Amino acid sequence: MQATQTVPIVFTQVADPVGSGFVKTMARPGGNATGFVQFDYSLSVKWPELLKQIAPNVTRAAVLRDANIPAGIGQFAIIQAMAPSLGLEVSAINELDADNIEREVMDFAVSPSGGLIVTASAISVSYLDLIVALAAKYKLPAVYYRRYYVDRGGLISYGYDVFQQFRGAADYVDRILKGAKPAELPVQAPNKYDLVINLKTAKALGLAVPPALIARADEVIE
């Protein structure tokens, strides 16, 4: 967008295009960019709910987030507002670099009954393997916003279908090439979210996953 205000741009996996200044509104982007968001902010309430469902004894949750982006602030605010009704005390771990994440998680894990919530950010993707390894090392039940954390050994995830975003982006590109204007193509949120559970990780953490939660899952890794 810094390079051009005229060439059409179709984005995917953006957390907050309005807050980031990419579009004017979701319904009418107004410029040369449009696309697909990762989720509506209200999705954030699902992560602490799932943490309590899969690990009822958890009373403290560290929320890994990027405080330098609007999405990091927004996701944490919603989790923080929801937490008291679930009996959770939440604190933020600001993802600066690998050393900071490792130090903060280690300090958090000193006290018992803790869990992790990993919110959407480019930094959390960069340190995906480190975060999953730290959760395993300190036996912290963790909820993630994307399934690929669970594929790598994470406990549970609830998030959007990335392939649906790419298919939608391809459709938008086709429509733009046929004459549609990005300014008039609404930014779209996902209409499907996937729940993925890793039973191997649950067993390693000593968790008995409720049958009702397993029944709801779109995929169970055994």
SVG drawing of the C-alpha trace seen along z (x, -y; Angstrom):
<svg xmlns="http://www.w3.org/2000/svg" viewBox="-21 -6 38 48">
<polyline fill="none" stroke="black" stroke-width="0.4" points="0.0,0.0 3.0,-2.3 4.1,-1.4 0.8,-2.0 -2.6,-3.6 -3.9,-2.4 -2.9,1.2 -5.6,3.5 -4.6,5.4 -6.4,8.4 -5.2,9.5 -5.8,12.5 -5.3,13.4 -5.4,9.7 -6.6,9.4 -7.9,5.8 -7.8,4.0 -9.8,1.0 -7.7,0.5 -4.5,1.0 -5.6,-1.6 -5.9,0.7 -9.5,-0.1 -12.1,-2.7 -14.8,-0.2 -15.4,3.5 -18.5,3.0 -17.0,0.4 -13.2,0.5 -13.0,-2.8 -9.5,-2.4 -7.5,0.0 -7.4,2.8 -9.9,5.4 -9.8,9.0 -10.4,11.4 -9.9,11.1 -8.8,13.8 -11.8,13.5 -14.2,11.2 -12.9,10.0 -15.8,11.7 -14.0,15.0 -11.5,14.2 -14.0,15.2 -13.9,18.7 -10.2,19.2 -10.6,18.7 -13.8,20.8 -12.0,23.7 -9.1,23.4 -11.5,23.9 -13.4,26.7 -10.3,28.8 -8.4,27.8 -11.0,27.0 -8.3,26.6 -6.7,23.7 -7.2,20.4 -4.5,18.3 -3.9,17.6 -1.0,15.9 -2.1,14.3 0.7,14.1 0.1,11.1 1.8,8.5 1.0,5.2 2.3,3.2 -0.6,4.0 -4.3,3.1 -5.2,6.8 -3.0,7.6 -4.6,5.0 -8.2,5.9 -7.8,9.6 -6.4,9.2 -9.1,6.7 -11.9,9.1 -10.2,12.0 -9.6,9.9 -13.3,8.8 -14.4,12.4 -12.0,14.0 -13.7,13.1 -16.9,14.9 -14.8,18.0 -12.8,17.8 -9.6,16.8 -7.0,14.3 -5.3,13.2 -2.0,11.4 -0.3,10.4 3.0,11.6 4.1,9.1 5.9,11.0 9.1,9.1 11.6,11.8 12.5,15.4 14.4,14.6 11.5,12.4 8.9,15.1 11.0,17.8 11.7,15.7 8.1,14.6 6.6,18.1 9.2,19.5 8.3,16.8 4.6,17.4 4.9,21.2 6.5,20.8 3.0,20.6 0.5,23.5 -2.8,23.8 -1.6,21.8 -2.5,22.0 -1.7,20.2 -3.7,18.4 -1.9,17.6 -3.5,14.9 -3.0,14.0 0.2,12.2 3.1,12.6 5.4,12.9 3.6,15.9 3.9,17.6 7.7,16.8 8.1,18.5 5.5,21.3 7.9,24.1 9.3,22.3 5.8,21.5 4.6,25.1 7.9,26.4 7.5,24.1 3.9,25.2 5.1,28.8 8.2,28.1 6.2,26.4 3.1,28.5 0.8,25.6 -2.5,26.3 -2.6,23.9 -5.2,22.7 -4.1,21.5 -5.8,19.5 -4.6,21.8 -4.5,25.5 -0.9,25.7 0.2,25.2 -1.8,28.4 -0.2,30.2 3.2,29.4 2.2,30.7 -0.1,28.0 -3.1,28.9 -6.2,27.3 -7.0,24.7 -10.0,22.8 -9.6,20.7 -10.3,19.9 -9.8,22.1 -6.9,20.6 -7.7,22.4 -11.2,20.8 -9.4,17.4 -7.2,18.3 -10.1,19.5 -12.0,16.3 -9.0,14.2 -8.8,16.0 -12.4,15.3 -11.9,11.6 -8.9,11.4 -11.0,12.9 -13.8,10.4 -11.4,7.5 -9.8,8.6 -13.3,8.6 -14.0,5.0 -15.0,5.0 -13.5,2.3 -11.7,3.2 -13.3,0.1 -16.7,1.7 -15.9,5.3 -16.6,5.8 -13.9,7.2 -15.2,10.6 -14.8,12.5 -14.7,16.3 -18.0,18.2 -16.4,21.4 -14.0,22.0 -12.3,25.3 -11.8,26.9 -8.8,29.2 -7.7,31.2 -4.4,33.2 -5.2,36.1 -1.5,37.1 -0.7,33.7 -3.8,33.9 -2.5,37.3 1.0,35.9 -0.6,33.1 -2.7,35.5 -5.9,34.0 -9.1,36.0 -10.8,34.3 -14.6,34.2 -16.4,36.4 -18.7,33.5 -15.7,31.4 -14.3,34.3 -17.7,34.7 -17.6,31.0 -14.1,31.2 -13.6,30.9 -10.5,33.0 -8.9,35.1 -5.2,36.0 -4.5,39.2"/>
</svg>
